[in-house]
C-alpha cells in the first residue's frame, strides 16, 4: 500500500495538487498536514506520518515546485532500495547555484551524504523516524538511514523552486544540521 504525505502551509492550490497526484498515480492514501502554526516542514510530515497506513511512503511538497508526475520516476526503485531521493539539477541563477553547491558540500563534509538532500520528493519502503521540525529533517532521515545501513539511491527529477530562502531560513538550517550531526 502506498501513502503519499504532503506538507502544506496553506498553499492556495493544494486541492488541485492533490487531484493531480490522484490522477497520475492513484495512491492508496494521501495525507495532507496543514502547518498553520508554522512548526516546520519536518513537524508537518511527522504528523502526517502518524496517519499513514501504507508500507511505502512518499513525501512530496505541495507547492508545485515539483510536479506530481515526478513521483513516477521514484516508484520503480522503491522495491529495491530503502530510500529513493529525488535529486534536482543545479539552478541556473548563479546565486542559487552557489548556495546549492555550498550546501551540498557542507552536507557531504558533515554527514558523508553524497546525494541531494533538499529536494522535496522522497520515497521510503519503511516509516522513517526523525526529531527535527525544520528544513533539515531530510538530512536527519538520510543520515540515520545511512548509519543503519539502509540502501539509498538518488533519481534525477525536475524541480523549479519558486521561492527564495532568506538569511533566517539558511541560518536556521545550518544550525539544525550542526545539532543533527553532533547529537546523533
N, C-alpha and C positions, 0 to 999 in steps of 0.2 A: 504494500500500500504506500502511496506517495502523498506526503504532506508538504504543501508549499506555504512558507511563512513570509509575510510581508510586513515590515515595519512601516508605520505611517506617522507623519507629523502633520495631520490634517491636510494631506495633499488634495487639491480640489478635484482631480480626475481619478481618484482611487477606484471608484466603481467601474470606470472604463478600463482601467488597468486590469482589474480582476476579471472582467468579461473577456479581455484579450487573452489572459492566461488560460481561462476555461476553454476558449475557442481553440487555442493552439495545442494544448496537451491533455485536456480532460483529466485533471488530477483527481485523486480520491478525496482530497481535503485541502481547503485554503483557509488559513488562519491569518487574520489581519489584527495587529495590535496597534491601536492608535495612541501614540505617545503625547497625549495632550498636556502632560505635566513636564515635558522635556526632560525626562530622566535619562535619555540617551538611547541610541540605536541598539547597543548591547542589551540594555534593560528590556526594550520593546521586544526583541527577538527571544530573549529568555522567557518572558511572559507568554509569548505566542507558543513557544515550545512546550509549555505546560499543557496546552490544549491539543498538541499534535498526537495523532494516533498512528501515523504511518511508520513503517520501518525504514523508509527512505525519506530524507528531509532535504528540502531545498530552501535556501534563503535567497530572496531577490528584493532589491529596493523597489518601492512603488512609485518612484518619482519620474519614471520614463527615461532616465539616463541610460538604462539598459532595456531594450525591447524584450517583451515576453518570449518571442520566438528564440531568443538566445539560450533559453533553458534547454532546448532540444540538443544543443551542442554538448551539454554535460551528461545527458541521460545514458548514452552508450557506455560510459566509463563507470557508472555508479555500481555496477555489479562486480567490477574488477578491483576498484580502489575504495578505500575507506572515505577519502575526501577528494572531491573534484572541485577545483577552484577555477572560476572564470578569470582569465587574465587579459587585461586590455593592453593595447599598444601605447607607446609614449604619446602624450598630447602633442599637438602641432605648435601651440604657443610656447615660445622659449621660456617664459617664466614658469609655466606649469610643467614643462618638460624638465627644467632644472629641479624644481621641487620634487617631482616624481622620482627622478634619478637619485637625489639625495635621500629621499625617504626609503627607497628600495635598498640603497647601500647601508643605511642605518639599521634596517631590519636584518639584512644579511650579517652585519657585524655583531649585532646583539643576540640574534636568535639562530643564525645559521639557516634561515629560511630563504631558499633561492627561488622564490615564487612571488608573484604579485599578491599581496595580502589585502589590498584595499578596494578591489572591485566588488561591487555589491551583488555578486552571484556566486553561490557556493552550494554544493550538494554533499550529503553525508549518507552513509549506509548504517549509521548509528546515531543516537541522540547525544550530541556533544554537550559538554558542561563548561561553564566559564563564570567568572565573577565580575569582570569589567563591564561597566554600564555604557561607556562611551564608544568612540570610533575604533579604539584599539582592541575591541573584543575579538575581532577576526584574528589578530596576531596571537592572542592568548589561546584561542581554539587551535590554531595551526601549530603553535609551539608545543602545546600539550599533546596533540596528535603525533608530532614528530618524536617527542620524548617517549611516548607509548609504543613507538614502532609502527604506527599505522601508515598505510600506503597513501601517498598524496600525489596527485597529478594536476598540472595546470593545463587548461584548454583555452586557446585564443577565443575571445568574444569581442564584439563591438560594443563600446561604451562611449557615450558622448556626454561627459559631465556638464551640467548646465550652470551649477552654482560655483562660487569661489569659496575656498576655505579662508577664513580670516585668521589673523595672528592668534587670537584667543583659541580657536579650534586647533591650530597647528601646535601651539604650546601645550594645550591640554593633552593632545595625542602623544606628544613627546614625553610628557610626564607619566602618562599611562603606560607607555612602553617600558620606561625605566622601572616602574613599580612591578609590572608583569615579570620582567627579566630577573629582578633581584628578590622577588617574593616567591617565585616558582621553584 
